Amino acid sequence: FWLKASPRGAMRRLVAAALAGASLPGVAASAPSRSTLVTWPNLAHAPSIAERPGEEADDAEGEDASGDVRGESTTKRSKSSSTRTTSTRTTSTWTSTTSSTSTSTTGPHMVGGALTEEAFRGWLAVWRSKYQDGLWHAHVPDPWESLMPEALRGVPTKLVKSEGGVASGIVTEGMGYGLMIEGFQAARSSETALSHGLALMKSWLGLVNGPAEQPHPFAGGADYNDSATRADFWPYGVSAVMAEKTDLAPAGLPAWKFPVDQDDIDSFMGSAADGDQDAILGMIYLAASLDYPDDFVDVVARSIIAFASADLGFPDMYRTLPDNRKVFVPKLGSMWGGLLPPGGKFKTKQEPWCFSPGYFAPAHYRAFRDFMRSRWRPSFEPYLPQHLDGQASSLEELLDAFDGAVTAGYNILYYSSCSSGSVSNWVGVESACPHNDTLHCPGVPWASTPYVGESGGTCSQSDTKWGSYGPDASRAAWRIAMDYVLYRNESTGVLIFDRAGHLDASVDFGARSYLNRIVMQYKTHSHCDGGEPHNCMRWTPSPYQLAFAFDPKVHAPNVTCANVPRKGESWWAGFMAYPTFAAFVAPYDEIGAVQMAQWMDTLSSICNFSGVNTTDYAAGDKPKGKLCLDSYFEASQAVIATMLMAGKVPPLPGVAQDPGVPDRVVDELPQRLPPRRPAAFDVMIGVQVSPTALFKSGSGPGAPTRPEMLLSSPVIAMASVVAVACVSTVLGMCSRRVVQVGAVPARVRAELLAADYTPVTLESEFL
């Protein structure tokens, strides 16, 4: 059932499911495993706990402002060991799932409950405590107000202060995290986030211009004029794009670390791709929250072009697979990594043929592509860097480069990860051209991954080890989770090629399959079941039972393998554990949706935030518990992971994304609907009723077979009812097809697709 609260109102709630045991007159019904989602339009109409089969009393959780439906689950095993029945209660939703051996949870991402929400708010407060006012902390002058887009004029500057290791000081990694986090929340209508995000973005533009002592723009170039603005100067690529026809400041990528030590300037030069891509994604979402002002869009577009050129190697640094497909390997910054050659005019500054899977950000590249496609203007054409032969590059080439980077990144990830989801910090991508000055040629970057070349070489940076699962690698989990959240269909349909570059159709790999590896590792090797409330950390606040899944000290299995051959970092570091938690956003066939949400709540409850002041962190207590350090890197990974788990990463407004997942549930009816699963039928009813409609569950105290709707005559008179029988043998359509009734909110669509319903619109004449 799909319900509207009134004849003219917007859809209030989803109730969509195949009714177990239901039958149509004259049609024999089979009894496959079913999932039934029942949503009550008003809590007063919901059955009491005593009327709900298999459910015990628990604390009800409601909705947050975004409309996500959440709840805690209870699990009971029936007498048959092969069947599990689970149920959950919220103030508005009850879900019952029964299956033989496993529950299908295909579809959109999972979302945690109230504990996950609380953890995100707590970690966000911790993270924002790292902000400090004033660009002067970076020894960089404030940008000229007259050169700022209107939205940034008069905005005070703000920086992210990091600490620990090579990242101590002010690094673009931290600035990127801040911009991305605040951009996501600004797009969710948070004025506080918008204020923080604009302040960080203004500082970013100041960093692009650089210190007063350096040539301007300093950006990701070397210490001489035009290094940042011309692709034919070392380092290859354009890291700053000038706005020659507008009165706007240069936009692009800053040097990776500030303040710049003038006596050791070589150690500070060059951009860092991880921070660059996060910052620009945040800028895109800030633009969306402002409704895409022209001058703001101009700045963002130039930043994206600079990223593509300096950090991806656009337009000339790529390899061509046997099918003539171009693949771009994301560099590690403007001066090293990826396909930069070991010698010649554009030689790498550091070890050649090196790549970090933790830098790979497919959702970012897709968002850059979609933003440029939808916001492109002819006036942007001069911003595109020329090919080295002097020919102009094009928008289509730029869009293809982002797709090529996604293809290369997923293939490298496939060859540098284990069945547990562990990944190597650094891997090799050697694919040399005949001459160092030749930047593109036929080749397969993952031919020897994780090694550098056939000789078995290695590479590393940032004081982390090659071939080891550590802090550079751990970020891969949330970056891939973000791809699933924002680009569900595209992230699933990834093409994997063999070592020779030929398509391997036998491999099923993508965002969901990779994330499911991590989920399975927790499910199989943890010494507790996080999908059951209070099963973990029952006797102690320590999450030690979960550590058995990944911690090398207890010999967690499958964390090392041929692709990740060296011992990894301890799971007890928050920057290692929290990214893996984000994997639970992708549905997994062996765990029902309710249990997935409970897993996220379990993982989010590791830290106690009851004493944390979420508006003024310094005025309250620190989070308490294991894995709860509030230092820079731990907090950054925790806030991003919980942001994903809490459903706080929205689709980009006003930009077409993932053509397989339209803004509405469905757009059109395909000409032919081949069956996906043999089933006698499913039946869906779209109902528009008044709020006075009553519901009950069967008759008698026993478990009902299915909900029944009781409508009074006046309600029937004003209701429009549509019933569609999906009979595979008669209509040639598969089971679980849903008819659209009005506009459907994203969360409602998510619940529909999570139950494995394929959306279809049928013409009224057919109905």
SVG drawing of the C-alpha trace seen along z (x, -y; Angstrom):
<svg xmlns="http://www.w3.org/2000/svg" viewBox="-21 -45 87 72">
<polyline fill="none" stroke="black" stroke-width="0.4" points="0.0,0.0 1.1,-3.5 -0.8,-6.0 -1.5,-9.7 -2.6,-11.5 -5.2,-13.4 -6.6,-13.3 -4.4,-16.1 -1.5,-15.8 2.0,-14.6 2.8,-10.9 3.3,-10.4 4.6,-7.0 5.6,-3.9 3.9,-0.6 5.0,1.7 5.4,5.5 4.3,8.7 1.7,10.1 2.8,13.5 0.3,16.1 -2.0,13.7 -3.7,14.9 -5.8,13.5 -9.0,15.2 -8.2,17.9 -4.5,17.6 -2.5,20.1 -0.1,18.5 3.4,19.8 4.9,19.2 8.4,17.9 10.1,15.9 8.5,12.6 9.4,9.2 6.4,7.2 6.8,3.6 3.8,2.1 3.8,-1.7 1.1,-3.3 -0.2,-6.7 -0.7,-7.6 0.7,-5.9 -2.7,-5.6 -3.6,-3.2 -0.7,-0.9 -1.3,2.4 -0.1,2.7 3.1,4.6 1.0,7.6 -0.6,7.7 2.7,7.8 4.1,11.3 7.6,12.1 8.2,8.7 9.1,7.8 8.8,4.4 11.7,2.0 12.4,-1.7 10.7,-3.3 12.6,-5.7 11.0,-8.2 12.2,-10.3 14.8,-13.0 14.3,-16.1 15.2,-14.5 12.4,-11.9 14.6,-8.9 12.7,-6.1 14.7,-4.4 14.3,-1.8 15.8,0.9 15.2,4.5 14.6,7.7 15.4,11.0 13.9,14.4 14.7,17.8 11.8,20.1 12.0,23.9 13.2,24.3 16.9,23.5 16.8,22.4 14.3,19.6 14.7,16.4 12.0,13.8 12.9,10.3 10.9,7.2 11.4,3.6 9.2,0.9 9.4,-2.9 6.8,-5.5 5.6,-5.1 7.0,-1.9 7.0,1.8 9.0,4.1 8.7,7.9 11.0,10.0 10.9,13.8 13.2,15.7 14.8,19.1 18.5,18.8 18.8,15.1 17.0,11.9 17.3,10.0 18.2,6.4 19.1,5.1 18.5,1.5 19.5,-1.8 21.7,-2.4 20.9,-1.4 20.6,-4.0 21.3,-3.6 19.0,-4.5 19.0,-7.0 22.4,-5.9 24.0,-6.5 22.3,-9.9 23.6,-10.7 27.1,-9.6 27.2,-11.7 26.1,-14.8 28.8,-14.1 31.6,-13.6 30.5,-16.6 30.9,-18.7 34.4,-17.1 35.3,-17.9 34.2,-21.5 36.4,-22.1 39.3,-21.7 38.3,-24.9 40.2,-28.1 39.4,-31.6 41.8,-33.5 43.8,-32.7 46.8,-34.4 47.5,-31.1 48.6,-29.7 50.8,-32.8 48.7,-33.6 47.0,-37.0 43.2,-37.1 42.0,-37.1 40.8,-40.4 37.2,-40.9 36.6,-42.3 37.8,-39.0 35.5,-36.8 32.1,-35.5 29.4,-37.5 28.5,-34.7 32.0,-34.9 32.4,-38.7 32.5,-39.8 32.8,-36.2 35.5,-35.6 38.2,-33.1 38.4,-29.8 41.0,-26.9 41.1,-23.3 44.0,-22.7 45.4,-19.2 48.0,-17.4 50.0,-14.3 52.7,-13.0 53.4,-14.7 49.9,-16.2 50.4,-18.4 49.7,-22.1 47.3,-23.2 46.9,-20.6 44.5,-20.4 43.5,-17.0 41.8,-18.6 40.5,-21.5 39.0,-19.0 37.3,-17.1 35.8,-20.2 34.5,-21.6 33.0,-18.2 31.3,-17.7 29.9,-21.2 28.9,-21.1 26.8,-18.0 25.1,-19.5 24.5,-22.9 22.7,-21.1 20.4,-19.7 19.5,-23.3 21.9,-23.8 22.7,-27.5 25.5,-26.7 27.1,-24.3 26.7,-26.9 28.5,-29.5 31.4,-27.1 31.6,-25.9 31.7,-29.4 34.4,-30.4 36.5,-27.4 36.0,-27.9 37.2,-31.5 40.3,-30.3 40.9,-27.6 40.9,-30.3 43.4,-32.2 45.6,-29.1 45.4,-28.7 46.9,-32.1 49.5,-31.3 52.0,-33.1 53.1,-36.6 56.7,-35.4 55.7,-32.9 54.7,-33.6 50.9,-33.9 49.0,-31.8 51.3,-29.4 48.7,-26.6 50.1,-23.1 53.0,-24.4 56.7,-24.9 58.4,-28.0 58.4,-29.9 56.0,-31.8 53.4,-29.9 54.2,-26.5 50.6,-26.3 48.8,-27.8 50.4,-26.1 50.1,-22.3 53.3,-22.3 55.4,-23.4 56.6,-21.1 54.7,-19.6 52.3,-18.4 48.8,-19.8 47.1,-23.1 46.6,-23.4 45.2,-27.0 42.8,-28.3 42.6,-32.1 39.4,-33.9 40.6,-36.2 37.2,-37.5 35.8,-38.0 36.8,-39.8 37.3,-36.6 40.4,-35.2 42.3,-32.1 40.6,-28.8 42.2,-25.4 44.4,-23.4 46.7,-24.8 50.0,-23.4 49.4,-20.5 50.7,-22.1 50.9,-25.4 52.6,-27.6 55.2,-27.2 58.7,-27.0 60.7,-29.3 63.9,-27.5 62.5,-24.1 60.0,-25.1 60.5,-21.9 58.8,-19.9 55.7,-22.0 55.2,-22.3 52.6,-20.3 49.0,-19.6 47.5,-16.5 44.7,-14.8 42.8,-13.5 42.2,-16.9 41.6,-18.5 38.8,-16.2 37.0,-16.4 37.2,-20.2 35.8,-20.5 33.0,-18.1 32.1,-20.3 32.2,-23.4 29.7,-21.7 27.3,-21.1 27.8,-24.7 26.9,-25.9 23.8,-23.8 22.7,-25.2 23.0,-28.7 21.0,-27.7 24.0,-27.8 24.9,-31.5 26.8,-32.2 30.0,-33.6 30.1,-30.7 29.6,-28.1 32.4,-29.7 34.8,-29.2 33.7,-25.6 34.0,-24.8 37.6,-26.1 38.4,-24.1 37.1,-20.9 39.1,-21.6 42.3,-22.2 41.7,-18.9 41.2,-17.0 44.4,-18.4 46.8,-18.4 45.5,-15.4 44.2,-13.1 46.5,-14.1 43.9,-15.5 44.0,-15.8 47.1,-13.8 48.2,-11.4 46.3,-8.2 46.5,-4.6 44.5,-2.9 43.1,0.6 42.8,3.1 39.2,2.0 40.5,-1.6 39.1,-2.7 41.0,-5.5 41.8,-5.1 43.2,-7.9 44.9,-6.9 44.4,-9.4 47.7,-10.9 48.6,-11.5 49.0,-15.2 50.2,-17.5 53.8,-16.4 53.8,-12.7 52.0,-9.4 49.8,-7.7 51.2,-7.6 53.8,-10.3 57.0,-8.9 60.3,-8.3 62.2,-10.6 61.8,-13.2 60.2,-16.7 57.3,-15.7 59.1,-13.2 57.6,-12.4 58.9,-14.2 58.8,-11.1 58.7,-7.3 57.3,-6.5 54.2,-4.4 52.7,-4.7 49.1,-4.9 47.0,-4.8 43.6,-3.0 42.6,-5.2 42.7,-8.2 40.3,-6.7 37.0,-8.7 34.6,-7.5 31.6,-9.4 33.6,-12.6 34.6,-12.0 31.0,-11.2 29.8,-14.3 32.4,-16.4 31.3,-15.0 27.6,-15.6 28.2,-19.1 30.2,-20.0 27.7,-18.4 24.7,-20.2 26.3,-23.6 28.6,-24.0 28.6,-27.3 30.4,-28.2 32.4,-30.8 34.1,-27.9 35.8,-26.6 38.9,-28.8 39.4,-27.3 40.2,-23.8 43.9,-23.0 45.2,-22.4 46.8,-19.1 50.5,-19.2 50.3,-19.3 48.4,-22.6 45.0,-21.3 42.1,-22.3 40.5,-19.8 36.8,-19.5 34.0,-19.1 33.4,-15.6 37.0,-14.6 36.8,-16.0 33.7,-14.0 35.3,-10.9 38.4,-11.4 36.3,-11.3 34.7,-8.0 38.1,-6.7 39.4,-7.5 36.5,-5.6 37.2,-2.5 40.9,-2.6 40.4,-3.1 38.0,-0.2 40.2,2.2 43.2,1.2 41.1,1.6 40.1,5.1 43.8,6.1 44.9,4.5 42.3,5.8 41.5,8.9 38.3,10.8 37.9,9.0 37.9,5.6 41.4,4.7 43.4,2.7 47.1,1.8 48.3,-1.7 50.3,-1.9 50.4,0.1 52.1,0.1 50.5,-1.0 53.5,-0.7 52.6,-1.0 55.5,-2.7 55.3,-4.2 58.3,-3.7 59.6,-7.2 59.3,-9.2 58.2,-12.2 55.2,-10.3 52.3,-10.7 49.8,-8.4 50.1,-5.0 48.6,-1.5 48.9,0.1 47.3,1.6 48.1,-0.2 47.0,2.8 49.0,5.4 51.3,5.9 49.3,4.4 50.0,4.4 53.6,4.5 55.5,1.9 56.3,3.8 57.0,7.4 60.1,7.3 58.0,7.0 59.0,3.5 57.3,1.4 56.6,-2.2 55.4,-4.2 54.9,-7.7 53.5,-9.4 55.4,-7.1 53.0,-4.2 54.0,-0.9 53.5,0.6 51.3,3.7 49.9,3.0 46.4,2.2 46.9,-1.1 45.7,-4.7 46.2,-5.7 44.3,-2.6 41.5,-2.7 39.7,-5.6 38.9,-3.4 35.9,-2.0 34.0,-5.3 35.0,-6.6 33.5,-3.5 30.5,-3.7 29.9,-7.3 29.9,-6.0 27.2,-3.5 25.1,-6.1 25.2,-8.7 25.5,-6.5 23.9,-3.2 23.4,-1.8 26.6,-3.1 28.7,-1.9 27.3,1.6 27.8,1.8 31.6,1.6 33.6,3.2 36.6,5.3 39.4,6.1 42.1,8.8 45.8,8.2 46.1,7.9 43.3,5.3 40.5,7.5 37.1,7.4 36.5,10.2 32.7,10.7 33.1,13.4 34.0,10.9 31.2,9.2 32.9,6.3 31.8,2.8 30.9,0.6 28.3,3.0 30.3,6.2 33.4,4.5 31.5,3.1 29.8,6.5 33.3,8.0 33.7,5.8 30.2,6.6 30.8,10.3 34.1,10.0 32.3,8.5 29.4,10.9 31.6,14.0 34.5,13.2 33.2,10.9 32.6,12.7 29.2,11.1 26.3,10.3 26.0,6.5 22.7,7.1 21.0,7.9 20.5,5.2 22.8,5.4 24.5,8.5 27.9,6.8 29.4,4.8 26.8,6.5 29.1,7.0 31.7,4.3 31.8,1.1 34.8,2.4 34.1,3.5 36.8,6.2 34.5,8.8 34.3,6.8 38.1,6.5 38.4,10.2 37.2,9.3 40.1,7.0 42.8,6.7 46.1,8.3 47.0,8.9 44.3,11.6 45.2,13.0 42.0,11.8 41.7,13.9 41.9,12.6 43.3,9.2 46.5,10.1 46.5,11.9 48.5,11.9 47.1,8.4 47.9,7.0 50.9,9.1 52.1,7.2 50.7,7.0 48.3,4.2 47.6,1.5 45.7,2.2 41.9,2.1 42.0,0.2 43.0,-3.0 39.8,-4.9 41.1,-5.9 41.2,-2.2 37.9,-1.0 35.5,-3.8 35.9,-3.8 35.0,-0.1 31.7,-0.9 30.5,-2.8 30.4,0.4 27.1,1.2 25.3,-1.4 25.3,1.2 22.6,3.9 23.9,7.4 21.8,10.4 22.7,12.5 21.6,9.8 18.2,8.1 17.7,4.4 16.7,4.2 19.8,6.0 22.0,3.8 20.6,0.7 21.2,2.4 24.8,3.1 25.3,-0.6 23.7,-1.4 25.9,1.1 29.1,-0.3 27.9,-3.9 27.4,-3.0 31.1,-2.3 31.4,-5.9 29.2,-7.6 28.3,-11.2 25.9,-12.0 28.3,-14.5 29.3,-16.1 28.1,-19.6 27.2,-19.5 27.0,-23.3 30.1,-24.2 32.4,-21.2 34.9,-23.0 32.1,-23.5 31.3,-19.8 33.0,-16.5 34.9,-14.4 33.3,-11.3 33.9,-8.3 34.9,-4.8 37.3,-2.9 38.0,-4.2 36.9,-7.6 40.0,-9.8 39.1,-13.3 42.3,-14.0 42.3,-15.3 42.6,-12.1 40.5,-9.9 37.7,-12.5 37.8,-13.1 37.3,-9.4 34.6,-9.0 32.5,-12.0 32.6,-11.0 31.7,-7.4 28.8,-8.3 27.7,-11.0 27.2,-8.2 25.6,-5.8 23.2,-8.4 22.0,-9.2 23.4,-12.7 24.9,-12.5 22.2,-13.8 22.0,-13.5 23.2,-16.6 20.3,-19.0 19.7,-20.4 22.1,-18.0 21.2,-14.9 22.8,-12.0 23.0,-8.3 20.6,-7.9 19.6,-4.5 18.2,-6.1 15.8,-8.9 14.6,-11.6 11.2,-10.0 10.6,-6.4 10.1,-5.8 10.0,-7.9 8.6,-5.6 7.4,-2.1 10.0,-0.1 8.7,1.4 9.4,4.9 9.9,6.1 11.8,9.4 11.2,11.5 13.9,11.3 12.5,14.0 10.0,16.7 7.0,16.1 3.3,16.6 2.5,13.0 2.8,10.0 0.1,7.5 0.5,3.8 -2.3,1.4 -1.9,-2.3 -4.5,-4.0 -5.3,-7.6 -7.3,-7.8 -8.2,-10.2 -6.4,-10.1 -9.5,-8.4 -8.7,-5.1 -8.4,-2.3 -6.1,0.7 -6.1,3.9 -4.2,7.2 -6.4,10.2 -8.7,11.5 -7.9,13.2 -4.8,13.0 -2.6,15.0 -0.1,13.7 -1.9,12.2 -1.1,13.5 -1.3,10.1 -2.7,6.6 -6.2,5.8 -7.6,2.3 -11.0,1.3 -12.5,-1.7 -15.8,-3.3 -18.1,-4.1 -17.2,-7.9 -13.6,-7.0 -14.1,-4.5 -16.0,-7.1 -13.2,-9.6 -10.3,-7.1 -8.7,-6.2 -7.5,-2.6 -5.3,-1.0 -4.5,2.7 -1.9,4.3 -1.3,8.0 2.2,8.9 1.9,12.5 5.2,13.5 3.7,16.2 0.9,14.0 2.2,10.5 5.9,11.3 6.9,9.2 8.8,10.2 7.5,10.1 8.0,7.1 7.1,4.3 5.7,1.1 3.4,-1.4 4.1,-5.0 1.5,-7.1 2.5,-10.7 5.9,-12.1 8.0,-9.9 10.5,-11.2 14.0,-9.8 13.7,-7.8 10.4,-6.3 12.1,-5.3 14.9,-3.8 12.6,-1.6 10.8,-0.5 14.0,0.5 15.5,2.0 12.7,4.6 13.8,5.4 10.9,3.7 11.6,2.6 9.8,-0.7 7.5,-0.8 5.0,-3.4 2.0,-2.1 -0.2,-4.3 -3.7,-5.1 -5.3,-3.5 -3.6,-0.2 -4.8,-0.4"/>
</svg>
